[in-house]
Amino acid sequence: MFGILKNSTQADKSGISSFQALCTSLAARVGTGNLTGVAIAITAGGPGAIFWMWVVALLGMATSFIECTLAQLYKTKDDQGNYRGGPSYYMQKGLKQRWMGVLFSIFLIIAFGLVFNAVQANSIAQATAVAFDFNPLYVGIVLVILSGVIIFGGLRSVAKVAELVVPIMAIAYLLLAFWVVGHHIERLPDVFMLIFRNAFGLQEAAGGAVGYGVAQAMTQGIQRGLFSNEAGMGSAPNAAASASPYPPHPASQGYVQMLGVFMDTIVICSATAIIILASGVLDGPVEQVNGIELTQLALSSSVGSWGSTFIAIAIFFFAFTSIIANYAYAESNMIFLENNHTAGLFIFRLAALGMVMFGALAEMPLIWKLADLSMGLMAITNLIAILLLSGVAFKLANDYNQQRRDGKVPTFDINDHPELKKQIEDGIWEKESVEQWVSKEVRS
């Protein structure tokens, strides 16, 4: 995963770079799930929910590899010459089931183009209300204006903003988390023991409530973990398919996107969990505090009142980049429904911005229930497809890894896979175009 990043900043006229694709997927992944979702998981399912977040992340790295490798293989070009792809495309081309792709596109447009953007806007409005006492109406108006400027610039505009903002905010947040860990270093062993004991119901054993406690921890950990890293849901493949990967092989983008799941859940979600559990805020009654307010309270107790302000700023950038990346996913699926044309995007962009305003003003429980429902429908449809196509992904992984073992730069030649050639769009993976890409990279 890390080795591929060394050559991930190059792109061609048809696609964004692998690094931009990674940052775009991280922009969607790193958001309210990392700051708000973790807090909800801990309060509703107990500290053990964090363990089940880790489990679902490790499984999610595998599903992310498969779905993003397939998205690269079956990508196509829109009428403006840009790479497009994702689950809808591999359902149509790999499974020959356009109806399934249409169904998935509708679920994704509802989830990412509409509902998830409302979730992100809701967290921004809540965080700024706590930190600065801002009116949610005005926050919503500002979000609509800023989002609109970037959304109307298209996928490349989204990728450029994500490439700039996501690494800076992620590093800043992790540095602060490390500072908090150092401040409470003596509590760290207790924090991890609390997570593991709660995950398996060891604390509830004496009270006879083991089953219920473990079920709550698993449910919340898996739900919030999936919402955060999105692995297997079919969202990240839409960004992965837009990349011009190097090495020029579908599997290389699969490995890059595995890194996205790892960074999102194993690193950033764990940082939030440790901030909350090490701070001691859960030692007392917090019945009236939930979501982003709990994260703000925990950080403020460790670093002072400015912690609440920092979280408000962090959630703004994390959630704002999620809004524009979510839109980019939905845009690719709108284009799929329109058979690679872009005529209907203007109206859809207005609808997406309308949901941003709705989210800023709506109540949190309603928003999260809508998010869980739409996420589930997407995930079920996509998981069926990647299960049926997993043999193709394994074949590509074996081809990539064998070339690495042979000391070669892994290069995909569709002529070596005649059984796949009839499923792939002409001009995408022909040997001549791949060789031109390799020679260009060698020169640069």
C-alpha positions as CSV (number, residue, x, y, z in Angstrom):
1,M,0.0,0.0,0.0
2,F,2.6,2.5,1.0
3,G,5.0,1.5,-1.8
4,I,2.4,2.5,-4.5
5,L,2.1,6.0,-3.0
6,K,5.6,6.9,-4.1
7,N,4.4,7.2,-7.7
8,S,0.8,8.2,-7.0
9,T,0.8,11.9,-8.0
10,Q,0.9,11.5,-11.8
11,A,-2.3,11.7,-13.9
12,D,-3.3,11.9,-17.5
13,K,-5.9,13.9,-19.4
14,S,-8.6,11.3,-18.8
15,G,-8.1,10.7,-15.0
16,I,-7.1,12.1,-11.7
17,S,-3.9,10.8,-9.9
18,S,-4.0,7.9,-7.5
19,F,-3.2,10.2,-4.7
20,Q,-6.1,12.5,-5.6
21,A,-8.4,9.5,-5.8
22,L,-7.2,8.4,-2.3
23,C,-7.8,11.9,-0.9
24,T,-11.2,12.1,-2.5
25,S,-12.2,8.8,-0.9
26,L,-10.7,9.9,2.4
27,A,-12.6,13.2,2.1
28,A,-15.8,11.2,2.0
29,R,-14.6,8.7,4.7
30,V,-13.1,11.1,7.1
31,G,-16.0,13.2,8.4
32,T,-18.8,12.9,11.0
33,G,-18.2,9.2,11.4
34,N,-14.8,9.8,12.9
35,L,-15.8,12.5,15.3
36,T,-19.6,12.2,15.8
37,G,-20.1,8.5,15.0
38,V,-17.4,7.3,17.4
39,A,-19.0,9.3,20.2
40,I,-22.4,7.8,19.4
41,A,-21.0,4.3,19.3
42,I,-19.4,4.7,22.7
43,T,-22.5,6.2,24.4
44,A,-24.9,3.7,22.8
45,G,-22.8,0.6,22.7
46,G,-20.2,1.1,25.3
47,P,-16.4,1.3,24.8
48,G,-16.4,-2.2,23.4
49,A,-17.9,-0.8,20.2
50,I,-14.5,0.4,19.3
51,F,-13.1,-3.1,19.1
52,W,-15.9,-4.1,16.6
53,M,-15.0,-1.0,14.6
54,W,-11.5,-2.4,14.3
55,V,-12.8,-5.8,13.2
56,V,-15.0,-4.3,10.5
57,A,-12.1,-2.1,9.3
58,L,-9.8,-5.2,8.8
59,L,-12.6,-7.0,6.9
60,G,-13.3,-3.7,5.1
61,M,-9.8,-3.5,3.8
62,A,-10.4,-6.7,1.9
63,T,-13.8,-5.7,0.5
64,S,-12.4,-2.3,-0.4
65,F,-9.6,-3.9,-2.4
66,I,-12.0,-6.0,-4.4
67,E,-14.5,-3.3,-5.2
68,C,-11.9,-0.7,-6.1
69,T,-9.9,-3.2,-8.3
70,L,-13.1,-4.1,-10.1
71,A,-14.0,-0.4,-10.6
72,Q,-10.6,0.2,-12.2
73,L,-11.0,-2.8,-14.5
74,Y,-14.5,-1.9,-15.7
75,K,-14.1,1.9,-15.9
76,T,-15.3,3.8,-19.0
77,K,-15.2,7.4,-20.3
78,D,-18.0,9.9,-20.3
79,D,-18.8,12.2,-23.3
80,Q,-16.1,14.7,-22.0
81,G,-13.3,12.0,-22.1
82,N,-13.1,11.6,-18.3
83,Y,-12.8,8.2,-16.6
84,R,-16.0,7.1,-14.9
85,G,-16.8,3.9,-13.1
86,G,-17.9,2.2,-9.9
87,P,-20.3,-0.6,-8.8
88,S,-22.9,0.3,-11.3
89,Y,-20.5,-0.1,-14.1
90,Y,-19.1,-3.5,-13.0
91,M,-22.6,-4.7,-12.4
92,Q,-23.5,-3.8,-16.0
93,K,-20.3,-4.9,-17.7
94,G,-19.1,-7.7,-15.4
95,L,-22.4,-9.3,-14.4
96,K,-24.4,-8.1,-17.5
97,Q,-27.1,-6.8,-15.2
98,R,-27.8,-3.2,-15.9
99,W,-31.0,-3.3,-13.8
100,M,-28.8,-4.0,-10.8
101,G,-26.5,-1.1,-11.7
102,V,-29.5,1.2,-12.0
103,L,-30.8,0.0,-8.6
104,F,-27.4,0.6,-7.0
105,S,-27.1,4.1,-8.6
106,I,-30.5,5.1,-7.2
107,F,-29.5,3.9,-3.7
108,L,-26.2,5.7,-3.9
109,I,-27.7,9.0,-5.2
110,I,-30.2,9.0,-2.3
111,A,-27.5,8.1,0.2
112,F,-24.5,10.1,-0.8
113,G,-26.0,12.8,-3.0
114,L,-28.7,13.6,-0.5
115,V,-28.9,11.9,3.0
116,F,-25.2,11.8,3.9
117,N,-24.7,15.4,2.9
118,A,-27.5,16.2,5.4
119,V,-25.6,14.2,8.1
120,Q,-22.4,16.2,7.4
121,A,-24.1,19.5,7.5
122,N,-25.9,18.6,10.7
123,S,-22.6,17.9,12.5
124,I,-21.1,21.2,11.3
125,A,-24.2,23.1,12.5
126,Q,-24.1,21.3,15.9
127,A,-20.4,21.8,16.4
128,T,-20.4,25.5,15.5
129,A,-23.5,26.1,17.8
130,V,-21.6,24.6,20.8
131,A,-18.3,26.4,20.0
132,F,-19.4,29.7,18.7
133,D,-23.2,29.8,19.3
134,F,-23.8,30.3,15.6
135,N,-27.4,30.1,14.2
136,P,-27.8,26.9,12.2
137,L,-29.6,28.8,9.5
138,Y,-26.6,31.0,8.8
139,V,-24.3,28.0,9.0
140,G,-26.4,26.2,6.4
141,I,-26.4,29.2,4.0
142,V,-22.6,29.5,4.2
143,L,-22.2,25.7,3.6
144,V,-24.5,25.9,0.5
145,I,-22.5,28.7,-1.0
146,L,-19.1,27.1,-0.4
147,S,-20.3,23.7,-1.5
148,G,-21.9,25.1,-4.6
149,V,-18.7,26.8,-5.8
150,I,-16.8,23.5,-5.8
151,I,-19.6,21.2,-6.8
152,F,-20.3,23.2,-10.0
153,G,-16.6,22.8,-10.8
154,G,-17.0,19.0,-11.2
155,L,-14.9,16.0,-10.1
156,R,-11.5,17.5,-10.8
157,S,-12.3,20.5,-8.7
158,V,-13.4,18.2,-5.8
159,A,-10.2,16.2,-6.2
160,K,-8.0,19.3,-6.0
161,V,-9.7,20.6,-2.9
162,A,-9.5,17.2,-1.2
163,E,-5.8,16.8,-2.1
164,L,-5.0,20.0,-0.3
165,V,-7.3,20.0,2.7
166,V,-7.6,16.3,3.8
167,P,-3.9,15.6,4.6
168,I,-3.5,18.9,6.5
169,M,-6.5,18.4,8.7
170,A,-5.8,14.7,9.3
171,I,-2.3,15.4,10.4
172,A,-3.3,18.2,12.7
173,Y,-6.0,16.1,14.3
174,L,-3.7,13.2,14.9
175,L,-1.0,15.4,16.4
176,L,-3.5,16.8,18.8
177,A,-4.7,13.2,19.6
178,F,-1.1,12.2,20.3
179,W,-0.7,15.2,22.7
180,V,-3.9,14.1,24.6
181,V,-2.5,10.5,24.8
182,G,0.8,11.8,26.2
183,H,-1.2,13.9,28.7
184,H,-3.1,10.8,29.9
185,I,-0.4,8.2,29.2
186,E,-1.0,6.5,32.5
187,R,-4.6,5.8,31.6
188,L,-3.8,4.2,28.2
189,P,-3.5,0.6,29.5
190,D,-6.9,1.0,31.3
191,V,-8.5,2.4,28.1
192,F,-7.5,-0.6,26.0
193,M,-8.5,-3.0,28.8
194,L,-11.9,-1.3,29.0
195,I,-12.4,-1.6,25.2
196,F,-11.6,-5.4,25.2
197,R,-13.5,-6.2,28.4
198,N,-16.6,-4.4,27.2
199,A,-16.4,-5.9,23.7
200,F,-16.8,-9.4,25.0
201,G,-19.1,-8.6,27.9
202,L,-16.7,-9.3,30.6
203,Q,-17.9,-6.4,32.7
204,E,-21.5,-7.4,32.4
205,A,-20.8,-11.1,33.2
206,A,-21.6,-10.7,36.9
207,G,-24.9,-9.0,36.1
208,G,-26.1,-11.6,33.6
209,A,-26.3,-9.1,30.8
210,V,-23.5,-10.4,28.7
211,G,-25.6,-11.1,25.5
212,Y,-27.2,-7.7,25.5
213,G,-24.0,-5.9,26.2
214,V,-22.0,-7.7,23.5
215,A,-24.9,-7.2,21.0
216,Q,-25.1,-3.5,21.6
217,A,-21.3,-3.1,21.3
218,M,-21.2,-5.1,18.0
219,T,-24.2,-3.4,16.6
220,Q,-23.0,0.1,17.3
221,G,-19.4,-0.7,16.4
222,I,-20.3,-2.3,13.0
223,Q,-22.8,0.4,12.1
224,R,-20.6,3.3,12.9
225,G,-17.5,1.6,11.6
226,L,-19.2,1.0,8.2
227,F,-20.5,4.5,8.1
228,S,-17.1,5.9,8.8
229,N,-14.9,3.8,6.4
230,E,-17.6,2.9,3.9
231,A,-15.8,-0.3,2.9
232,G,-18.0,-2.6,0.9
233,M,-20.7,0.0,0.4
234,G,-19.6,0.8,-3.1
235,S,-18.8,4.5,-2.6
236,A,-15.0,4.6,-2.8
237,P,-14.9,2.7,-6.1
238,N,-16.5,5.7,-7.8
239,A,-13.3,7.7,-6.9
240,A,-11.0,4.8,-7.6
241,A,-12.3,4.3,-11.1
242,S,-11.6,8.0,-12.0
243,A,-7.8,7.5,-11.4
244,S,-5.0,6.9,-13.9
245,P,-3.1,4.5,-11.6
246,Y,0.6,3.8,-11.5
247,P,1.6,1.0,-11.7
248,P,-0.9,0.8,-14.6
249,H,-2.8,-2.1,-13.2
250,P,-6.3,-2.3,-11.7
251,A,-5.0,-3.9,-8.5
252,S,-2.7,-1.0,-7.7
253,Q,-5.7,1.2,-7.1
254,G,-7.3,-1.5,-5.0
255,Y,-4.2,-1.4,-2.7
256,V,-4.3,2.4,-2.5
257,Q,-7.9,2.4,-1.4
258,M,-7.2,-0.3,1.3
259,L,-4.9,2.3,2.8
260,G,-7.9,4.7,3.0
261,V,-9.9,2.2,5.2
262,F,-6.8,1.7,7.4
263,M,-6.2,5.5,7.9
264,D,-9.9,6.3,8.5
265,T,-10.8,3.7,11.1
266,I,-7.7,2.1,12.6
267,V,-5.9,5.5,12.9
268,I,-8.4,8.4,13.0
269,C,-11.4,6.7,14.7
270,S,-9.1,5.2,17.3
271,A,-7.7,8.7,18.0
272,T,-11.2,10.0,18.7
273,A,-12.0,7.0,20.9
274,I,-8.8,7.5,23.0
275,I,-9.5,11.2,23.4
276,I,-13.0,10.4,24.8
277,L,-12.0,7.4,26.9
278,A,-8.8,8.8,28.3
279,S,-10.3,12.2,29.2
280,G,-12.5,10.8,32.0
281,V,-15.7,12.6,30.8
282,L,-17.5,9.2,30.8
283,D,-16.7,8.7,34.5
284,G,-19.5,11.1,35.4
285,P,-23.1,11.5,34.1
286,V,-23.3,12.5,30.5
287,E,-26.9,11.6,29.7
288,Q,-27.5,14.9,28.0
289,V,-24.3,14.9,25.9
290,N,-24.0,12.9,22.7
291,G,-22.4,13.0,19.3
292,I,-20.0,15.8,18.5
293,E,-20.7,17.5,21.8
294,L,-19.2,14.6,23.7
295,T,-16.0,14.7,21.6
296,Q,-15.8,18.5,22.2
297,L,-16.3,18.0,25.9
298,A,-13.6,15.3,26.1
299,L,-11.0,17.4,24.2
300,S,-11.8,20.5,26.2
301,S,-11.3,18.6,29.5
302,S,-7.8,17.7,28.3
303,V,-6.5,20.9,26.5
304,G,-8.8,23.6,27.8
305,S,-11.7,25.5,26.3
306,W,-10.0,25.9,22.9
307,G,-10.5,22.1,22.4
308,S,-14.2,22.7,21.6
309,T,-13.2,25.3,19.1
310,F,-10.6,23.0,17.4
311,I,-13.2,20.2,17.1
312,A,-15.6,22.7,15.5
313,I,-13.0,23.7,13.0
314,A,-11.9,20.1,12.4
315,I,-15.5,18.9,11.8
316,F,-16.1,21.8,9.5
317,F,-13.2,20.8,7.2
318,F,-13.7,17.0,7.5
319,A,-17.5,17.3,7.0
320,F,-17.2,19.9,4.3
321,T,-14.8,17.8,2.2
322,S,-17.1,14.9,2.8
323,I,-20.0,16.9,1.3
324,I,-18.2,17.7,-1.9
325,A,-16.7,14.1,-2.2
326,N,-20.2,12.6,-1.6
327,Y,-21.5,14.7,-4.4
328,A,-18.7,13.5,-6.7
329,Y,-19.8,9.9,-6.1
330,A,-23.4,10.7,-6.8
331,E,-22.4,12.6,-10.0
332,S,-20.7,9.5,-11.4
333,N,-23.9,7.5,-10.8
334,M,-26.1,10.2,-12.4
335,I,-23.9,9.9,-15.4
336,F,-24.3,6.1,-15.4
337,L,-28.1,6.5,-15.4
338,E,-27.9,8.9,-18.3
339,N,-25.6,6.6,-20.3
340,N,-22.4,8.6,-19.8
341,H,-24.1,12.0,-20.6
342,T,-24.0,15.0,-18.2
343,A,-27.3,16.8,-19.2
344,G,-29.1,16.3,-15.9
345,L,-26.4,17.4,-13.5
346,F,-27.5,21.0,-13.0
347,I,-30.9,20.0,-11.4
348,F,-29.2,17.3,-9.3
349,R,-26.6,19.8,-8.0
350,L,-29.4,22.0,-6.8
351,A,-31.1,19.1,-5.0
352,A,-27.8,18.1,-3.3
353,L,-27.4,21.7,-2.0
354,G,-31.0,21.7,-0.8
355,M,-30.2,18.7,1.4
356,V,-27.2,20.4,2.9
357,M,-29.5,23.2,4.1
358,F,-32.0,20.6,5.4
359,G,-29.3,18.8,7.3
360,A,-28.1,22.0,9.0
361,L,-31.7,22.6,10.4
362,A,-32.9,19.0,11.1
363,E,-32.8,16.9,14.3
364,M,-29.9,14.5,14.6
365,P,-31.8,11.2,15.4
366,L,-33.8,11.5,12.2
367,I,-30.8,12.2,10.0
368,W,-28.8,9.2,11.4
369,K,-31.7,6.8,10.9
370,L,-32.0,7.9,7.3
371,A,-28.3,7.4,6.8
372,D,-28.3,3.9,8.3
373,L,-31.2,2.8,6.0
374,S,-29.7,4.2,2.8
375,M,-26.3,2.8,3.7
376,G,-27.7,-0.7,4.2
377,L,-29.5,-0.8,0.9
378,M,-26.3,0.3,-0.9
379,A,-24.1,-2.2,0.9
380,I,-26.4,-5.2,0.3
381,T,-26.6,-4.6,-3.4
382,N,-22.8,-4.0,-3.8
383,L,-21.8,-6.9,-1.6
384,I,-23.8,-9.3,-3.7
385,A,-22.0,-8.0,-6.8
386,I,-18.5,-8.2,-5.4
387,L,-19.1,-11.7,-4.1
388,L,-20.1,-12.8,-7.7
389,L,-17.1,-11.0,-9.2
390,S,-14.6,-11.8,-6.5
391,G,-12.9,-14.4,-8.7
392,V,-12.0,-11.7,-11.2
393,A,-10.5,-9.5,-8.5
394,F,-8.4,-12.5,-7.1
395,K,-7.2,-13.1,-10.7
396,L,-6.1,-9.5,-11.0
397,A,-4.4,-9.6,-7.5
398,N,-2.5,-12.7,-8.5
399,D,-1.4,-11.2,-11.8
400,Y,-0.2,-8.0,-10.0
401,N,1.7,-9.8,-7.2
402,Q,3.3,-12.3,-9.6
403,Q,4.7,-9.5,-11.7
404,R,6.1,-7.8,-8.6
405,R,7.8,-11.1,-7.6
406,D,9.3,-11.3,-11.0
407,G,10.8,-7.8,-10.5
408,K,8.6,-6.1,-13.1
409,V,6.5,-3.0,-12.9
410,P,3.0,-4.6,-12.7
411,T,1.3,-3.7,-16.0
412,F,-2.1,-4.9,-17.1
413,D,-2.5,-6.1,-20.6
414,I,-6.1,-7.0,-21.5
415,N,-4.8,-9.3,-24.3
416,D,-3.5,-11.6,-21.6
417,H,-7.0,-12.1,-20.3
418,P,-9.2,-12.9,-23.4
419,E,-12.0,-14.0,-21.1
420,L,-12.3,-10.4,-19.8
421,K,-11.6,-8.5,-23.1
422,K,-15.2,-8.7,-24.3
423,Q,-16.4,-7.1,-21.0
424,I,-14.0,-4.1,-21.1
425,E,-14.5,-0.9,-23.1
426,D,-12.2,-0.5,-26.1
427,G,-9.3,1.8,-25.6
428,I,-9.1,1.6,-21.8
429,W,-6.7,-1.3,-21.2
430,E,-5.2,-2.0,-24.6
431,K,-1.4,-2.7,-24.6
432,E,-0.5,0.4,-26.6
433,S,-2.2,2.9,-24.3
434,V,-0.8,1.2,-21.2
435,E,2.8,1.2,-22.7
436,Q,2.5,4.9,-23.5
437,W,1.5,5.6,-19.9
438,V,4.5,3.5,-18.6
439,S,7.0,5.3,-20.9
440,K,5.6,8.7,-19.8
441,E,6.0,7.8,-16.1
442,V,9.6,6.5,-16.7
443,R,10.5,9.8,-18.4
444,S,9.0,11.9,-15.6
